[in-house]
Structures are given as C-alpha cells and as structure tokens.
Amino acid sequence: MLGDGILKGLAETARNFFGSYVSRDRLTTIQYPEQRDPQIEAARSFPFLVFDGADWQQGLRCVSCQICEKECPPKCIFIEKSKDKKPDAVGKPQFYPVRFDIDISVCMSCQICVEVCPFDAIKMDVDYDLSTDDRFGGLLLDRQRLAKSNEHYNKIHPTEAAAVDAALAEERAKAKAAAEAKASAAAKAATEAKAAAVANPAPAPQPAAGESQ
Amino acid sequence: MTQTLDQIFVLAKHWLLGFLPAAIQPFCSALLSVVAIILVFATLFAITTWLERKGLGRMQNRLGPNRVGPCGLLQPLADGIKSLTKEDIVPAAADHAVHFMAPVLLVAASFLGYAVLPIGRNMVLTNLNAGVLYFFAVGSLMELAVFMAGWSSRSKYSLLGAMRAIAQMISYEVPLVLASIVVILHTGSLSTVAIVDRQAVYTGIWPHWFVFTPWGLAGFVLFMVAATAESNRSPFDLPEGESEIIAGYYIEYSGFKFALFFLGEYIGMFATSAMAITLFLGGWAAPFSFLTWVPSYLWFFAKLLAIISAFIWVRGTLPRLRMDQLMNLAWQFMLPMTLINLLAAGVWQFMPAGVARWPVCAAIVAVPFLLLARGLKQKRKFQLRTYRFSQ
C-alpha cells in the first residue's frame, strides 16, 4: 500500500523518541565541559617538553640539538641555543634551550619531533581544548608553557613513559658506572703515581693535574 | 462559571473597551484583537522552535538544547538576541528596497490569515462570509514575498530556491484548496465561524467533526500533505534544501531579517494548521460532549499543538523529496485524489442520511486510492542512467 513505508518510519522515530526517555543508554551525549570521555592512551595533540625533578628550568631534558627544529615539516619550532652548559638528565654537561617556542596554530601534530628526539625530551600531550581569545600570542607556546613534568608524561602515556624511564635509568646507571670506573682508575693511577713518587721523589706535582680531570 | 471562563477574553475586551469613547471603539476593538493574536502566535513560535529542537533531538537520541534556562527553555530568547545582534548584510548587487520588503511582507502575509480563524467561541477577528476564500488568497501572498526575496538577492542559489518554492507552492495550492472544498460543499458556507458551528454539535458523546466522515478523513490527510508542502516543511523543504542550495531563497539574508523569514514560515505553518483544525477537526469544539466545560480556546490550542507535534514528527522521519517526485506527487496523486474526494463528498450530500452512504463514500475514496497507488508504483522503471557528457 502507498504510505506504509512512511508509517514504518514514523513508528521508528516514535520508538526513538520515547525510548530516549526510558533508557538512559540510548542517549550517547556527553555534557562536554563538565563530563569528558576518558582518553585512549594513544591520544596526542601537541608536543610538550619533559623535565625531571621539581624545577622545570633545571630538569629540562632538551639539550637544544635542534634536530626537531630542522625536521619539523611546517616549521613551527623555534630554538635558541644557550652559550653555557649545564648537566643534562644523564649528568653530562650539555647546552640547553634559552628559547624554545612552538606555534601550535601551525603545528600539525605529526609527532616527527618526538620521533627524532634522541634525548626523549619532547613528547606529545593530550590537551585538546586549547582555544584562546589571543590568536597569535595565545597559541605561541614558550619554554615555560611547554615544560611539563615527567609525572605528567607518566600519567598521560603510562606504558610509553615507563619504557622511556627504564631506558633513561639504564643510561644513567651506565654513565654512573663509567664515571665510577673512571674515578677508580684515576684514583688507582694517583695512588700508583704517589707510590712511584714515594719510591723516587720528583719535583713536579703531577697527581693534582690527573685528579682534576 | 464555565461560561465566564470560556468567554473571559471576550468579556475582558468588552470591559476594556467600555472605558473608551464610542467613536473609536471599533478601531480599538480590532487593534486589541490584532495585538493579542500577534503576541500569542509569536510566543507560540518561540515555544515551537524549542519543541522542535527538543523533539528532533530526542528522535535522534540526542538531548536537544539544555543549556539556556531550565531544560533549555530560554533558548528561543537567546536565539532572538543572537539574531538581533548579528550584522545585517545586504549584497552589493541586491535590490535594496525589495530585499528589505520581502521578509516584512512574508510576516505580514502570514499574519493576515489569522483574521478569519476562530480561536475560540466568539473569538474571531472578523467573521467574513468568504473567510476560507480570504484565507487562501492572503496565503498565496507569501509566494510573492518568497519570490521577492529570491529575485532581489541577485544570487543564483536564492533565485533557484525561489523558483523551486514558487513551483512547489503553486502546485500544492491546487490540492490544498480542492481538499478544503469538500467542507464548503458540505456546509454550504465559506464562513469559518459557520463551518466550526456545524461541527460543534454532538450525537451522544461523539462530535460531528468532518474528519470522522470518509470524505473528511481523506480531505484532512490530503490537506495536511498539501499544507506541509505549502509551508515548505520537511519532507517538502526543497526551497530551503540545505544540502543542495544551502538555504534557498533566504541565503542572502542574515541577522533579524533571517529570523523574520523563520517567523513568517512558522506563522504560516500555524495558520494552515489552524485552518485544517477549523475545516476538519472541529475548530474550538471539544472532542466529546462531556468535555465541553473546558474553555474552547484551550481545545483550539491543544489541537494546534498536536498538529505541530505531528509536523515535527514527520520532519524527524522523512528524507527530502526530489523535485520530480514532488511534482509527481502533486499532479499525479494529490490532484486526482482531491477530485475523487470531491466526488465522494458530492455523493454523500445527495445520498439519504443513514448507514448506506458510509461504505459507498468510503469505497469511492479507498478504491481509487489503492488503484492509483498501485499504478504509480508499477510505472516506476529502474534503468541504468546514461550521461551524455560525463562518461
């Protein structure tokens, strides 16, 4: 009969209409600013800089090698290298970024900076509601706004961060062992030199130069 | 007591007019009624936009507006403020005067029809003896406004939309008027008040609404389909066609003029719905004789809200028709059916009152309907479409 399809459709919409009042799980709406869906672990939005410890300026892992700046396809990263050095995450003295800006209005969230970073210093964040009323300044994130703690990283990407932490710990341990071996070797050399000096005394004070290294 | 409650607005008007000198009383009486009609139906428009968004949302398992006020009830107010504060853009190439006049004329034309609609017992602005004729005459004024809007914008989309709207409105005006003629045939009067009075009588508890006769039922369904097309509502919203021609004839309108188009369209929809109520659903008459103590205007608005809900329901259900489907429906189905219905009403008129005329009239309507539906279905041929240039 003409029109029975229409009646079927009307029945369907009526079922939806009344059903949405009866069963709550029909309504899939999430009241966004108040309610949020839990994010999946692979979620990513824009890069941030990881720092260890409490002070972001001290603990920044970035050594300002500028690989990410060069690799960035839309060229949204700007880095200024420091003149002096300070110890990095492992303990080696390294340069650090005096300026590190990411223009997230340009950033396309490709994650290439994260892929190329040899120091695990830049990672992807999960913040997505970054709207601002200042279109230029508000979206140009500087060093301080980019710096986020390792704890934050652990919270947003637990498995990935655990792997990074383990690798870093291993590297630190290796560096420490190397330093210890070096120190003990130096000490041994010093005692040997001392012993030699005691055996046949010389005027030049050589051990002091050896220890300072 | 129920008498007073029923006539409370009429009595209040007379009481107010008592303070005025007799010379200006007729003028002020008309003015009062006009202001009341405009206020009431503009409020109904606001409520309907909220109802529509809520209802459509629920049909799609959404919540609908729920931020502004309790249950989003103040959403129409927020929408109004938004459209008032938006920039009013007029295209440089547009005909400024006509571009401005089109929405104003649309709203004015859509309000004109209310002059003859009986909202309650003794509550009608003017009891014209050619009321139905007047209603359809001012209803077709809306087509002029629509074409003014489309033409004056100087935009391809709005012109296309206006052309579609004109083609559709003129096509569906024919079945609309023909579907209502059966009532005029039966009552022998063009006065809306007389038509409602004929329906406000009861046999036992049952009312004499025309929708409860074979020709009345068919006429009501045909009238509602034509009214849907006439007021550019989904599934006949081709003139707007968001996905094809963006917004049709009012694409070049923004701000409050756009809101006026919306208002005009909804007011026109209420007017045709109210006409359907007046012609077929007994106007302000109660559905059962034991419910006559409820004030008449409440019945009218209850029926109006029911029809509005049906409109929303249909909008949430059906997809938009194609232009050829639209025209086929009007000329191949609606027009023959209204003419057959006219025949049924005539037979009803000339057969002796009794049980015999019920099956006869029902058969006169139902048999051609089934045959026509079958014929239209069979005529549909599916074939591979060939293109001249794009292959």
Interface residues (C-beta under 8 A of the other chain):
Chain A: M1 L2 G3 I6 G9 L10 E12 T13 A14 N16 F17 G19 S20 Y21 R26 L27 T28 T29
Chain B: G55 R58 M59 Q60 N61 R62 L63 W313 V314 G316 T317 L318 F333 F369 L370 L372 A373 L376 K377
